[in-house]
Amino acid sequence: MQQVSSQDASTPVLAALVGDECSWCAAGTLAREEFKGDAAVVCEECGTPAARVW
Ligand SMILES: [Zn+2]
């Protein structure tokens, strides 16, 4: 039996968003970060999370 963490499973989804332009501000781009302990993609400029995996 092999277990895959939710973070590993979410990586392709989050990675696809990294580098995209932020939807909420003009200057920001999205980067991998942790949001409240979960894997997420967050705007570097305004800090708005674009995607998050619980
Ligand atoms: Zn932004």
mmCIF file of the protein (N, C-alpha, C, O) and its ligand, coordinates in Angstrom:
data_MODEL
# 
_entry.id   MODEL 
# 
loop_
_entity.id 
_entity.type 
_entity.pdbx_number_of_molecules 
1 polymer     1 
2 non-polymer 1 
# 
_entity_poly.entity_id                      1 
_entity_poly.type                           'polypeptide(L)' 
_entity_poly.nstd_linkage                   no 
_entity_poly.nstd_monomer                   no 
_entity_poly.pdbx_seq_one_letter_code       MQQVSSQDASTPVLAALVGDECSWCAAGTLAREEFKGDAAVVCEECGTPAARVW 
_entity_poly.pdbx_seq_one_letter_code_can   MQQVSSQDASTPVLAALVGDECSWCAAGTLAREEFKGDAAVVCEECGTPAARVW 
_entity_poly.pdbx_strand_id                 A 
# 
loop_
_entity_poly_seq.entity_id 
_entity_poly_seq.num 
_entity_poly_seq.mon_id 
_entity_poly_seq.hetero 
1 1  MET n 
1 2  GLN n 
1 3  GLN n 
1 4  VAL n 
1 5  SER n 
1 6  SER n 
1 7  GLN n 
1 8  ASP n 
1 9  ALA n 
1 10 SER n 
1 11 THR n 
1 12 PRO n 
1 13 VAL n 
1 14 LEU n 
1 15 ALA n 
1 16 ALA n 
1 17 LEU n 
1 18 VAL n 
1 19 GLY n 
1 20 ASP n 
1 21 GLU n 
1 22 CYS n 
1 23 SER n 
1 24 TRP n 
1 25 CYS n 
1 26 ALA n 
1 27 ALA n 
1 28 GLY n 
1 29 THR n 
1 30 LEU n 
1 31 ALA n 
1 32 ARG n 
1 33 GLU n 
1 34 GLU n 
1 35 PHE n 
1 36 LYS n 
1 37 GLY n 
1 38 ASP n 
1 39 ALA n 
1 40 ALA n 
1 41 VAL n 
1 42 VAL n 
1 43 CYS n 
1 44 GLU n 
1 45 GLU n 
1 46 CYS n 
1 47 GLY n 
1 48 THR n 
1 49 PRO n 
1 50 ALA n 
1 51 ALA n 
1 52 ARG n 
1 53 VAL n 
1 54 TRP n 
# 
loop_
_struct_asym.id 
_struct_asym.entity_id 
A 1 
B 2 
# 
loop_
_chem_comp.id 
_chem_comp.type 
_chem_comp.mon_nstd_flag 
ALA 'L-peptide linking' y 
ARG 'L-peptide linking' y 
ASP 'L-peptide linking' y 
CYS 'L-peptide linking' y 
GLN 'L-peptide linking' y 
GLU 'L-peptide linking' y 
GLY 'peptide linking'   y 
LEU 'L-peptide linking' y 
LYS 'L-peptide linking' y 
MET 'L-peptide linking' y 
PHE 'L-peptide linking' y 
PRO 'L-peptide linking' y 
SER 'L-peptide linking' y 
THR 'L-peptide linking' y 
TRP 'L-peptide linking' y 
VAL 'L-peptide linking' y 
ZN  non-polymer         . 
# 
_pdbx_entity_nonpoly.entity_id   2 
_pdbx_entity_nonpoly.name        ? 
_pdbx_entity_nonpoly.comp_id     ZN 
# 
_pdbx_nonpoly_scheme.asym_id         B 
_pdbx_nonpoly_scheme.entity_id       2 
_pdbx_nonpoly_scheme.mon_id          ZN 
_pdbx_nonpoly_scheme.ndb_seq_num     1 
_pdbx_nonpoly_scheme.pdb_seq_num     101 
_pdbx_nonpoly_scheme.auth_seq_num    101 
_pdbx_nonpoly_scheme.pdb_mon_id      ZN 
_pdbx_nonpoly_scheme.auth_mon_id     ZN 
_pdbx_nonpoly_scheme.pdb_strand_id   A 
_pdbx_nonpoly_scheme.pdb_ins_code    . 
# 
loop_
_atom_site.group_PDB 
_atom_site.id 
_atom_site.type_symbol 
_atom_site.label_atom_id 
_atom_site.label_alt_id 
_atom_site.label_comp_id 
_atom_site.label_asym_id 
_atom_site.label_entity_id 
_atom_site.label_seq_id 
_atom_site.pdbx_PDB_ins_code 
_atom_site.Cartn_x 
_atom_site.Cartn_y 
_atom_site.Cartn_z 
_atom_site.occupancy 
_atom_site.B_iso_or_equiv 
_atom_site.pdbx_formal_charge 
_atom_site.auth_seq_id 
_atom_site.auth_comp_id 
_atom_site.auth_asym_id 
_atom_site.auth_atom_id 
_atom_site.pdbx_PDB_model_num 
ATOM   1   N  N  . MET A 1 1  ? 0.859  -1.206 0.000   1.00 0.00 ? 1   MET A N  1 
ATOM   2   C  CA . MET A 1 1  ? 0.000  0.000  0.000   1.00 0.00 ? 1   MET A CA 1 
ATOM   3   C  C  . MET A 1 1  ? 0.883  1.239  0.000   1.00 0.00 ? 1   MET A C  1 
ATOM   4   O  O  . MET A 1 1  ? 1.813  1.359  0.797   1.00 0.00 ? 1   MET A O  1 
ATOM   5   N  N  . GLN A 1 2  ? 0.578  2.144  -0.897  1.00 0.00 ? 2   GLN A N  1 
ATOM   6   C  CA . GLN A 1 2  ? 1.334  3.395  -0.974  1.00 0.00 ? 2   GLN A CA 1 
ATOM   7   C  C  . GLN A 1 2  ? 0.386  4.564  -0.772  1.00 0.00 ? 2   GLN A C  1 
ATOM   8   O  O  . GLN A 1 2  ? -0.711 4.615  -1.328  1.00 0.00 ? 2   GLN A O  1 
ATOM   9   N  N  . GLN A 1 3  ? 0.841  5.484  0.030   1.00 0.00 ? 3   GLN A N  1 
ATOM   10  C  CA . GLN A 1 3  ? 0.005  6.653  0.266   1.00 0.00 ? 3   GLN A CA 1 
ATOM   11  C  C  . GLN A 1 3  ? 0.636  7.885  -0.371  1.00 0.00 ? 3   GLN A C  1 
ATOM   12  O  O  . GLN A 1 3  ? 1.845  8.097  -0.274  1.00 0.00 ? 3   GLN A O  1 
ATOM   13  N  N  . VAL A 1 4  ? -0.173 8.672  -1.006  1.00 0.00 ? 4   VAL A N  1 
ATOM   14  C  CA . VAL A 1 4  ? 0.292  9.920  -1.612  1.00 0.00 ? 4   VAL A CA 1 
ATOM   15  C  C  . VAL A 1 4  ? -0.383 11.068 -0.885  1.00 0.00 ? 4   VAL A C  1 
ATOM   16  O  O  . VAL A 1 4  ? -1.607 11.123 -0.769  1.00 0.00 ? 4   VAL A O  1 
ATOM   17  N  N  . SER A 1 5  ? 0.439  11.976 -0.402  1.00 0.00 ? 5   SER A N  1 
ATOM   18  C  CA . SER A 1 5  ? -0.137 13.101 0.324   1.00 0.00 ? 5   SER A CA 1 
ATOM   19  C  C  . SER A 1 5  ? -0.898 14.018 -0.621  1.00 0.00 ? 5   SER A C  1 
ATOM   20  O  O  . SER A 1 5  ? -0.631 14.051 -1.822  1.00 0.00 ? 5   SER A O  1 
ATOM   21  N  N  . SER A 1 6  ? -1.828 14.748 -0.075  1.00 0.00 ? 6   SER A N  1 
ATOM   22  C  CA . SER A 1 6  ? -2.615 15.676 -0.894  1.00 0.00 ? 6   SER A CA 1 
ATOM   23  C  C  . SER A 1 6  ? -1.722 16.734 -1.521  1.00 0.00 ? 6   SER A C  1 
ATOM   24  O  O  . SER A 1 6  ? -2.022 17.255 -2.595  1.00 0.00 ? 6   SER A O  1 
ATOM   25  N  N  . GLN A 1 7  ? -0.619 17.048 -0.841  1.00 0.00 ? 7   GLN A N  1 
ATOM   26  C  CA . GLN A 1 7  ? 0.280  18.074 -1.371  1.00 0.00 ? 7   GLN A CA 1 
ATOM   27  C  C  . GLN A 1 7  ? 0.965  17.582 -2.646  1.00 0.00 ? 7   GLN A C  1 
ATOM   28  O  O  . GLN A 1 7  ? 1.113  18.330 -3.613  1.00 0.00 ? 7   GLN A O  1 
ATOM   29  N  N  . ASP A 1 8  ? 1.383  16.305 -2.632  1.00 0.00 ? 8   ASP A N  1 
ATOM   30  C  CA . ASP A 1 8  ? 2.001  15.745 -3.828  1.00 0.00 ? 8   ASP A CA 1 
ATOM   31  C  C  . ASP A 1 8  ? 1.009  15.693 -4.977  1.00 0.00 ? 8   ASP A C  1 
ATOM   32  O  O  . ASP A 1 8  ? 1.344  16.021 -6.115  1.00 0.00 ? 8   ASP A O  1 
ATOM   33  N  N  . ALA A 1 9  ? -0.208 15.280 -4.673  1.00 0.00 ? 9   ALA A N  1 
ATOM   34  C  CA . ALA A 1 9  ? -1.227 15.148 -5.704  1.00 0.00 ? 9   ALA A CA 1 
ATOM   35  C  C  . ALA A 1 9  ? -1.602 16.500 -6.302  1.00 0.00 ? 9   ALA A C  1 
ATOM   36  O  O  . ALA A 1 9  ? -2.009 16.585 -7.460  1.00 0.00 ? 9   ALA A O  1 
ATOM   37  N  N  . SER A 1 10 ? -1.462 17.550 -5.506  1.00 0.00 ? 10  SER A N  1 
ATOM   38  C  CA . SER A 1 10 ? -1.900 18.861 -5.966  1.00 0.00 ? 10  SER A CA 1 
ATOM   39  C  C  . SER A 1 10 ? -0.818 19.598 -6.740  1.00 0.00 ? 10  SER A C  1 
ATOM   40  O  O  . SER A 1 10 ? -1.094 20.613 -7.380  1.00 0.00 ? 10  SER A O  1 
ATOM   41  N  N  . THR A 1 11 ? 0.394  19.103 -6.687  1.00 0.00 ? 11  THR A N  1 
ATOM   42  C  CA . THR A 1 11 ? 1.505  19.842 -7.266  1.00 0.00 ? 11  THR A CA 1 
ATOM   43  C  C  . THR A 1 11 ? 1.315  20.219 -8.739  1.00 0.00 ? 11  THR A C  1 
ATOM   44  O  O  . THR A 1 11 ? 1.575  21.364 -9.110  1.00 0.00 ? 11  THR A O  1 
ATOM   45  N  N  . PRO A 1 12 ? 0.868  19.284 -9.588  1.00 0.00 ? 12  PRO A N  1 
ATOM   46  C  CA . PRO A 1 12 ? 0.687  19.680 -10.997 1.00 0.00 ? 12  PRO A CA 1 
ATOM   47  C  C  . PRO A 1 12 ? -0.343 20.797 -11.170 1.00 0.00 ? 12  PRO A C  1 
ATOM   48  O  O  . PRO A 1 12 ? -0.182 21.673 -12.020 1.00 0.00 ? 12  PRO A O  1 
ATOM   49  N  N  . VAL A 1 13 ? -1.383 20.759 -10.372 1.00 0.00 ? 13  VAL A N  1 
ATOM   50  C  CA . VAL A 1 13 ? -2.423 21.788 -10.463 1.00 0.00 ? 13  VAL A CA 1 
ATOM   51  C  C  . VAL A 1 13 ? -1.870 23.148 -10.077 1.00 0.00 ? 13  VAL A C  1 
ATOM   52  O  O  . VAL A 1 13 ? -2.095 24.144 -10.765 1.00 0.00 ? 13  VAL A O  1 
ATOM   53  N  N  . LEU A 1 14 ? -1.149 23.178 -8.975  1.00 0.00 ? 14  LEU A N  1 
ATOM   54  C  CA . LEU A 1 14 ? -0.585 24.442 -8.507  1.00 0.00 ? 14  LEU A CA 1 
ATOM   55  C  C  . LEU A 1 14 ? 0.538  24.913 -9.423  1.00 0.00 ? 14  LEU A C  1 
ATOM   56  O  O  . LEU A 1 14 ? 0.656  26.104 -9.714  1.00 0.00 ? 14  LEU A O  1 
ATOM   57  N  N  . ALA A 1 15 ? 1.359  23.972 -9.873  1.00 0.00 ? 15  ALA A N  1 
ATOM   58  C  CA . ALA A 1 15 ? 2.499  24.337 -10.716 1.00 0.00 ? 15  ALA A CA 1 
ATOM   59  C  C  . ALA A 1 15 ? 2.027  24.976 -12.016 1.00 0.00 ? 15  ALA A C  1 
ATOM   60  O  O  . ALA A 1 15 ? 2.705  25.837 -12.576 1.00 0.00 ? 15  ALA A O  1 
ATOM   61  N  N  . ALA A 1 16 ? 0.862  24.548 -12.492 1.00 0.00 ? 16  ALA A N  1 
ATOM   62  C  CA . ALA A 1 16 ? 0.334  25.097 -13.738 1.00 0.00 ? 16  ALA A CA 1 
ATOM   63  C  C  . ALA A 1 16 ? -0.037 26.566 -13.594 1.00 0.00 ? 16  ALA A C  1 
ATOM   64  O  O  . ALA A 1 16 ? -0.083 27.304 -14.578 1.00 0.00 ? 16  ALA A O  1 
ATOM   65  N  N  . LEU A 1 17 ? -0.303 26.985 -12.357 1.00 0.00 ? 17  LEU A N  1 
ATOM   66  C  CA . LEU A 1 17 ? -0.724 28.368 -12.118 1.00 0.00 ? 17  LEU A CA 1 
ATOM   67  C  C  . LEU A 1 17 ? 0.446  29.302 -11.838 1.00 0.00 ? 17  LEU A C  1 
ATOM   68  O  O  . LEU A 1 17 ? 0.326  30.517 -11.995 1.00 0.00 ? 17  LEU A O  1 
ATOM   69  N  N  . VAL A 1 18 ? 1.572  28.739 -11.425 1.00 0.00 ? 18  VAL A N  1 
ATOM   70  C  CA . VAL A 1 18 ? 2.721  29.568 -11.058 1.00 0.00 ? 18  VAL A CA 1 
ATOM   71  C  C  . VAL A 1 18 ? 3.206  30.366 -12.264 1.00 0.00 ? 18  VAL A C  1 
ATOM   72  O  O  . VAL A 1 18 ? 3.390  29.818 -13.351 1.00 0.00 ? 18  VAL A O  1 
ATOM   73  N  N  . GLY A 1 19 ? 3.408  31.639 -12.065 1.00 0.00 ? 19  GLY A N  1 
ATOM   74  C  CA . GLY A 1 19 ? 3.884  32.512 -13.134 1.00 0.00 ? 19  GLY A CA 1 
ATOM   75  C  C  . GLY A 1 19 ? 2.767  33.199 -13.891 1.00 0.00 ? 19  GLY A C  1 
ATOM   76  O  O  . GLY A 1 19 ? 3.013  34.118 -14.672 1.00 0.00 ? 19  GLY A O  1 
ATOM   77  N  N  . ASP A 1 20 ? 1.536  32.754 -13.663 1.00 0.00 ? 20  ASP A N  1 
ATOM   78  C  CA . ASP A 1 20 ? 0.409  33.427 -14.303 1.00 0.00 ? 20  ASP A CA 1 
ATOM   79  C  C  . ASP A 1 20 ? 0.199  34.813 -13.712 1.00 0.00 ? 20  ASP A C  1 
ATOM   80  O  O  . ASP A 1 20 ? 0.625  35.092 -12.591 1.00 0.00 ? 20  ASP A O  1 
ATOM   81  N  N  . GLU A 1 21 ? -0.455 35.672 -14.467 1.00 0.00 ? 21  GLU A N  1 
ATOM   82  C  CA . GLU A 1 21 ? -0.776 36.999 -13.943 1.00 0.00 ? 21  GLU A CA 1 
ATOM   83  C  C  . GLU A 1 21 ? -1.890 36.889 -12.917 1.00 0.00 ? 21  GLU A C  1 
ATOM   84  O  O  . GLU A 1 21 ? -2.801 36.071 -13.044 1.00 0.00 ? 21  GLU A O  1 
ATOM   85  N  N  . CYS A 1 22 ? -1.797 37.720 -11.914 1.00 0.00 ? 22  CYS A N  1 
ATOM   86  C  CA . CYS A 1 22 ? -2.827 37.766 -10.888 1.00 0.00 ? 22  CYS A CA 1 
ATOM   87  C  C  . CYS A 1 22 ? -4.135 38.291 -11.466 1.00 0.00 ? 22  CYS A C  1 
ATOM   88  O  O  . CYS A 1 22 ? -4.141 39.192 -12.305 1.00 0.00 ? 22  CYS A O  1 
ATOM   89  N  N  . SER A 1 23 ? -5.237 37.716 -11.006 1.00 0.00 ? 23  SER A N  1 
ATOM   90  C  CA . SER A 1 23 ? -6.548 38.146 -11.479 1.00 0.00 ? 23  SER A CA 1 
ATOM   91  C  C  . SER A 1 23 ? -7.070 39.356 -10.726 1.00 0.00 ? 23  SER A C  1 
ATOM   92  O  O  . SER A 1 23 ? -8.042 39.982 -11.149 1.00 0.00 ? 23  SER A O  1 
ATOM   93  N  N  . TRP A 1 24 ? -6.432 39.687 -9.613  1.00 0.00 ? 24  TRP A N  1 
ATOM   94  C  CA . TRP A 1 24 ? -6.965 40.729 -8.723  1.00 0.00 ? 24  TRP A CA 1 
ATOM   95  C  C  . TRP A 1 24 ? -6.164 42.018 -8.726  1.00 0.00 ? 24  TRP A C  1 
ATOM   96  O  O  . TRP A 1 24 ? -6.653 43.043 -8.249  1.00 0.00 ? 24  TRP A O  1 
ATOM   97  N  N  . CYS A 1 25 ? -4.957 41.995 -9.246  1.00 0.00 ? 25  CYS A N  1 
ATOM   98  C  CA . CYS A 1 25 ? -4.182 43.223 -9.327  1.00 0.00 ? 25  CYS A CA 1 
ATOM   99  C  C  . CYS A 1 25 ? -3.406 43.235 -10.643 1.00 0.00 ? 25  CYS A C  1 
ATOM   100 O  O  . CYS A 1 25 ? -3.279 42.197 -11.292 1.00 0.00 ? 25  CYS A O  1 
ATOM   101 N  N  . ALA A 1 26 ? -2.899 44.372 -11.034 1.00 0.00 ? 26  ALA A N  1 
ATOM   102 C  CA . ALA A 1 26 ? -2.305 44.527 -12.356 1.00 0.00 ? 26  ALA A CA 1 
ATOM   103 C  C  . ALA A 1 26 ? -0.877 43.993 -12.429 1.00 0.00 ? 26  ALA A C  1 
ATOM   104 O  O  . ALA A 1 26 ? -0.460 43.474 -13.464 1.00 0.00 ? 26  ALA A O  1 
ATOM   105 N  N  . ALA A 1 27 ? -0.130 44.118 -11.337 1.00 0.00 ? 27  ALA A N  1 
ATOM   106 C  CA . ALA A 1 27 ? 1.313  43.891 -11.394 1.00 0.00 ? 27  ALA A CA 1 
ATOM   107 C  C  . ALA A 1 27 ? 1.737  42.514 -10.914 1.00 0.00 ? 27  ALA A C  1 
ATOM   108 O  O  . ALA A 1 27 ? 2.853  42.078 -11.198 1.00 0.00 ? 27  ALA A O  1 
ATOM   109 N  N  . GLY A 1 28 ? 0.865  41.822 -10.190 1.00 0.00 ? 28  GLY A N  1 
ATOM   110 C  CA . GLY A 1 28 ? 1.288  40.619 -9.495  1.00 0.00 ? 28  GLY A CA 1 
ATOM   111 C  C  . GLY A 1 28 ? 1.397  39.394 -10.380 1.00 0.00 ? 28  GLY A C  1 
ATOM   112 O  O  . GLY A 1 28 ? 0.716  39.278 -11.399 1.00 0.00 ? 28  GLY A O  1 
ATOM   113 N  N  . THR A 1 29 ? 2.271  38.477 -9.969  1.00 0.00 ? 29  THR A N  1 
ATOM   114 C  CA . THR A 1 29 ? 2.320  37.153 -10.575 1.00 0.00 ? 29  THR A CA 1 
ATOM   115 C  C  . THR A 1 29 ? 2.188  36.115 -9.467  1.00 0.00 ? 29  THR A C  1 
ATOM   116 O  O  . THR A 1 29 ? 2.468  36.387 -8.300  1.00 0.00 ? 29  THR A O  1 
ATOM   117 N  N  . LEU A 1 30 ? 1.762  34.939 -9.853  1.00 0.00 ? 30  LEU A N  1 
ATOM   118 C  CA . LEU A 1 30 ? 1.462  33.913 -8.866  1.00 0.00 ? 30  LEU A CA 1 
ATOM   119 C  C  . LEU A 1 30 ? 2.690  33.074 -8.549  1.00 0.00 ? 30  LEU A C  1 
ATOM   120 O  O  . LEU A 1 30 ? 3.484  32.755 -9.434  1.00 0.00 ? 30  LEU A O  1 
ATOM   121 N  N  . ALA A 1 31 ? 2.838  32.720 -7.269  1.00 0.00 ? 31  ALA A N  1 
ATOM   122 C  CA . ALA A 1 31 ? 3.987  31.938 -6.829  1.00 0.00 ? 31  ALA A CA 1 
ATOM   123 C  C  . ALA A 1 31 ? 3.533  30.882 -5.830  1.00 0.00 ? 31  ALA A C  1 
ATOM   124 O  O  . ALA A 1 31 ? 2.530  31.044 -5.135  1.00 0.00 ? 31  ALA A O  1 
ATOM   125 N  N  . ARG A 1 32 ? 4.297  29.800 -5.779  1.00 0.00 ? 32  ARG A N  1 
ATOM   126 C  CA . ARG A 1 32 ? 4.001  28.746 -4.812  1.00 0.00 ? 32  ARG A CA 1 
ATOM   127 C  C  . ARG A 1 32 ? 4.290  29.231 -3.402  1.00 0.00 ? 32  ARG A C  1 
ATOM   128 O  O  . ARG A 1 32 ? 5.364  29.755 -3.108  1.00 0.00 ? 32  ARG A O  1 
ATOM   129 N  N  . GLU A 1 33 ? 3.313  29.042 -2.552  1.00 0.00 ? 33  GLU A N  1 
ATOM   130 C  CA . GLU A 1 33 ? 3.500  29.353 -1.141  1.00 0.00 ? 33  GLU A CA 1 
ATOM   131 C  C  . GLU A 1 33 ? 2.629  28.444 -0.317  1.00 0.00 ? 33  GLU A C  1 
ATOM   132 O  O  . GLU A 1 33 ? 1.824  27.675 -0.844  1.00 0.00 ? 33  GLU A O  1 
ATOM   133 N  N  . GLU A 1 34 ? 2.800  28.542 0.984   1.00 0.00 ? 34  GLU A N  1 
ATOM   134 C  CA . GLU A 1 34 ? 1.862  27.870 1.864   1.00 0.00 ? 34  GLU A CA 1 
ATOM   135 C  C  . GLU A 1 34 ? 0.885  28.888 2.408   1.00 0.00 ? 34  GLU A C  1 
ATOM   136 O  O  . GLU A 1 34 ? 1.269  29.987 2.810   1.00 0.00 ? 34  GLU A O  1 
ATOM   137 N  N  . PHE A 1 35 ? -0.378 28.515 2.418   1.00 0.00 ? 35  PHE A N  1 
ATOM   138 C  CA . PHE A 1 35 ? -1.412 29.391 2.942   1.00 0.00 ? 35  PHE A CA 1 
ATOM   139 C  C  . PHE A 1 35 ? -2.072 28.680 4.110   1.00 0.00 ? 35  PHE A C  1 
ATOM   140 O  O  . PHE A 1 35 ? -2.787 27.694 3.928   1.00 0.00 ? 35  PHE A O  1 
ATOM   141 N  N  . LYS A 1 36 ? -1.827 29.182 5.300   1.00 0.00 ? 36  LYS A N  1 
ATOM   142 C  CA . LYS A 1 36 ? -2.353 28.567 6.515   1.00 0.00 ? 36  LYS A CA 1 
ATOM   143 C  C  . LYS A 1 36 ? -1.990 27.088 6.597   1.00 0.00 ? 36  LYS A C  1 
ATOM   144 O  O  . LYS A 1 36 ? -2.793 26.261 7.028   1.00 0.00 ? 36  LYS A O  1 
ATOM   145 N  N  . GLY A 1 37 ? -0.765 26.769 6.174   1.00 0.00 ? 37  GLY A N  1 
ATOM   146 C  CA . GLY A 1 37 ? -0.265 25.406 6.312   1.00 0.00 ? 37  GLY A CA 1 
ATOM   147 C  C  . GLY A 1 37 ? -0.594 24.490 5.154   1.00 0.00 ? 37  GLY A C  1 
ATOM   148 O  O  . GLY A 1 37 ? -0.152 23.341 5.131   1.00 0.00 ? 37  GLY A O  1 
ATOM   149 N  N  . ASP A 1 38 ? -1.371 24.981 4.178   1.00 0.00 ? 38  ASP A N  1 
ATOM   150 C  CA . ASP A 1 38 ? -1.721 24.162 3.025   1.00 0.00 ? 38  ASP A CA 1 
ATOM   151 C  C  . ASP A 1 38 ? -0.974 24.654 1.798   1.00 0.00 ? 38  ASP A C  1 
ATOM   152 O  O  . ASP A 1 38 ? -0.603 25.825 1.716   1.00 0.00 ? 38  ASP A O  1 
ATOM   153 N  N  . ALA A 1 39 ? -0.756 23.766 0.853   1.00 0.00 ? 39  ALA A N  1 
ATOM   154 C  CA . ALA A 1 39 ? -0.136 24.153 -0.404  1.00 0.00 ? 39  ALA A CA 1 
ATOM   155 C  C  . ALA A 1 39 ? -1.061 25.098 -1.149  1.00 0.00 ? 39  ALA A C  1 
ATOM   156 O  O  . ALA A 1 39 ? -2.269 24.872 -1.228  1.00 0.00 ? 39  ALA A O  1 
ATOM   157 N  N  . ALA A 1 40 ? -0.482 26.157 -1.693  1.00 0.00 ? 40  ALA A N  1 
ATOM   158 C  CA . ALA A 1 40 ? -1.308 27.147 -2.357  1.00 0.00 ? 40  ALA A CA 1 
ATOM   159 C  C  . ALA A 1 40 ? -0.488 27.901 -3.386  1.00 0.00 ? 40  ALA A C  1 
ATOM   160 O  O  . ALA A 1 40 ? 0.741  27.831 -3.408  1.00 0.00 ? 40  ALA A O  1 
ATOM   161 N  N  . VAL A 1 41 ? -1.198 28.620 -4.235  1.00 0.00 ? 41  VAL A N  1 
ATOM   162 C  CA . VAL A 1 41 ? -0.559 29.551 -5.159  1.00 0.00 ? 41  VAL A CA 1 
ATOM   163 C  C  . VAL A 1 41 ? -1.063 30.937 -4.807  1.00 0.00 ? 41  VAL A C  1 
ATOM   164 O  O  . VAL A 1 41 ? -2.266 31.200 -4.839  1.00 0.00 ? 41  VAL A O  1 
ATOM   165 N  N  . VAL A 1 42 ? -0.142 31.815 -4.473  1.00 0.00 ? 42  VAL A N  1 
ATOM   166 C  CA . VAL A 1 42 ? -0.501 33.124 -3.941  1.00 0.00 ? 42  VAL A CA 1 
ATOM   167 C  C  . VAL A 1 42 ? 0.148  34.222 -4.773  1.00 0.00 ? 42  VAL A C  1 
ATOM   168 O  O  . VAL A 1 42 ? 1.283  34.071 -5.226  1.00 0.00 ? 42  VAL A O  1 
ATOM   169 N  N  . CYS A 1 43 ? -0.557 35.314 -4.975  1.00 0.00 ? 43  CYS A N  1 
ATOM   170 C  CA . CYS A 1 43 ? -0.002 36.453 -5.690  1.00 0.00 ? 43  CYS A CA 1 
ATOM   171 C  C  . CYS A 1 43 ? 1.115  37.094 -4.876  1.00 0.00 ? 43  CYS A C  1 
ATOM   172 O  O  . CYS A 1 43 ? 0.951  37.358 -3.685  1.00 0.00 ? 43  CYS A O  1 
ATOM   173 N  N  . GLU A 1 44 ? 2.250  37.343 -5.525  1.00 0.00 ? 44  GLU A N  1 
ATOM   174 C  CA . GLU A 1 44 ? 3.375  37.951 -4.815  1.00 0.00 ? 44  GLU A CA 1 
ATOM   175 C  C  . GLU A 1 44 ? 3.110  39.408 -4.484  1.00 0.00 ? 44  GLU A C  1 
ATOM   176 O  O  . GLU A 1 44 ? 3.689  39.952 -3.543  1.00 0.00 ? 44  GLU A O  1 
ATOM   177 N  N  . GLU A 1 45 ? 2.251  40.028 -5.242  1.00 0.00 ? 45  GLU A N  1 
ATOM   178 C  CA . GLU A 1 45 ? 2.018  41.464 -5.098  1.00 0.00 ? 45  GLU A CA 1 
ATOM   179 C  C  . GLU A 1 45 ? 0.960  41.768 -4.034  1.00 0.00 ? 45  GLU A C  1 
ATOM   180 O  O  . GLU A 1 45 ? 1.200  42.566 -3.128  1.00 0.00 ? 45  GLU A O  1 
ATOM   181 N  N  . CYS A 1 46 ? -0.199 41.139 -4.145  1.00 0.00 ? 46  CYS A N  1 
ATOM   182 C  CA . CYS A 1 46 ? -1.311 41.479 -3.247  1.00 0.00 ? 46  CYS A CA 1 
ATOM   183 C  C  . CYS A 1 46 ? -1.611 40.377 -2.241  1.00 0.00 ? 46  CYS A C  1 
ATOM   184 O  O  . CYS A 1 46 ? -2.420 40.573 -1.334  1.00 0.00 ? 46  CYS A O  1 
ATOM   185 N  N  . GLY A 1 47 ? -0.962 39.210 -2.391  1.00 0.00 ? 47  GLY A N  1 
ATOM   186 C  CA . GLY A 1 47 ? -1.120 38.165 -1.403  1.00 0.00 ? 47  GLY A CA 1 
ATOM   187 C  C  . GLY A 1 47 ? -2.410 37.371 -1.503  1.00 0.00 ? 47  GLY A C  1 
ATOM   188 O  O  . GLY A 1 47 ? -2.726 36.572 -0.622  1.00 0.00 ? 47  GLY A O  1 
ATOM   189 N  N  . THR A 1 48 ? -3.156 37.594 -2.582  1.00 0.00 ? 48  THR A N  1 
ATOM   190 C  CA . THR A 1 48 ? -4.406 36.872 -2.742  1.00 0.00 ? 48  THR A CA 1 
ATOM   191 C  C  . THR A 1 48 ? -4.144 35.446 -3.214  1.00 0.00 ? 48  THR A C  1 
ATOM   192 O  O  . THR A 1 48 ? -3.472 35.249 -4.227  1.00 0.00 ? 48  THR A O  1 
ATOM   193 N  N  . PRO A 1 49 ? -4.657 34.457 -2.506  1.00 0.00 ? 49  PRO A N  1 
ATOM   194 C  CA . PRO A 1 49 ? -4.477 33.073 -2.956  1.00 0.00 ? 49  PRO A CA 1 
ATOM   195 C  C  . PRO A 1 49 ? -5.330 32.776 -4.183  1.00 0.00 ? 49  PRO A C  1 
ATOM   196 O  O  . PRO A 1 49 ? -6.540 33.004 -4.182  1.00 0.00 ? 49  PRO A O  1 
ATOM   197 N  N  . ALA A 1 50 ? -4.680 32.259 -5.240  1.00 0.00 ? 50  ALA A N  1 
ATOM   198 C  CA . ALA A 1 50 ? -5.403 31.928 -6.461  1.00 0.00 ? 50  ALA A CA 1 
ATOM   199 C  C  . ALA A 1 50 ? -5.873 30.488 -6.453  1.00 0.00 ? 50  ALA A C  1 
ATOM   200 O  O  . ALA A 1 50 ? -6.874 30.145 -7.082  1.00 0.00 ? 50  ALA A O  1 
ATOM   201 N  N  . ALA A 1 51 ? -5.146 29.651 -5.737  1.00 0.00 ? 51  ALA A N  1 
ATOM   202 C  CA . ALA A 1 51 ? -5.541 28.255 -5.625  1.00 0.00 ? 51  ALA A CA 1 
ATOM   203 C  C  . ALA A 1 51 ? -5.013 27.705 -4.325  1.00 0.00 ? 51  ALA A C  1 
ATOM   204 O  O  . ALA A 1 51 ? -3.961 28.120 -3.839  1.00 0.00 ? 51  ALA A O  1 
ATOM   205 N  N  . ARG A 1 52 ? -5.743 26.778 -3.771  1.00 0.00 ? 52  ARG A N  1 
ATOM   206 C  CA . ARG A 1 52 ? -5.317 26.203 -2.494  1.00 0.00 ? 52  ARG A CA 1 
ATOM   207 C  C  . ARG A 1 52 ? -5.882 24.796 -2.404  1.00 0.00 ? 52  ARG A C  1 
ATOM   208 O  O  . ARG A 1 52 ? -7.022 24.532 -2.786  1.00 0.00 ? 52  ARG A O  1 
ATOM   209 N  N  . VAL A 1 53 ? -5.064 23.915 -1.895  1.00 0.00 ? 53  VAL A N  1 
ATOM   210 C  CA . VAL A 1 53 ? -5.497 22.529 -1.750  1.00 0.00 ? 53  VAL A CA 1 
ATOM   211 C  C  . VAL A 1 53 ? -5.582 22.180 -0.284  1.00 0.00 ? 53  VAL A C  1 
ATOM   212 O  O  . VAL A 1 53 ? -4.616 22.350 0.460   1.00 0.00 ? 53  VAL A O  1 
ATOM   213 N  N  . TRP A 1 54 ? -6.711 21.702 0.124   1.00 0.00 ? 54  TRP A N  1 
ATOM   214 C  CA . TRP A 1 54 ? -6.902 21.387 1.519   1.00 0.00 ? 54  TRP A CA 1 
ATOM   215 C  C  . TRP A 1 54 ? -6.327 20.012 1.839   1.00 0.00 ? 54  TRP A C  1 
ATOM   216 O  O  . TRP A 1 54 ? -6.395 19.565 2.984   1.00 0.00 ? 54  TRP A O  1 
HETATM 217 ZN ZN . ZN  B 2 .  ? -2.325 40.226 -7.054  1.00 0.00 2 101 ZN  A ZN 1 
# 
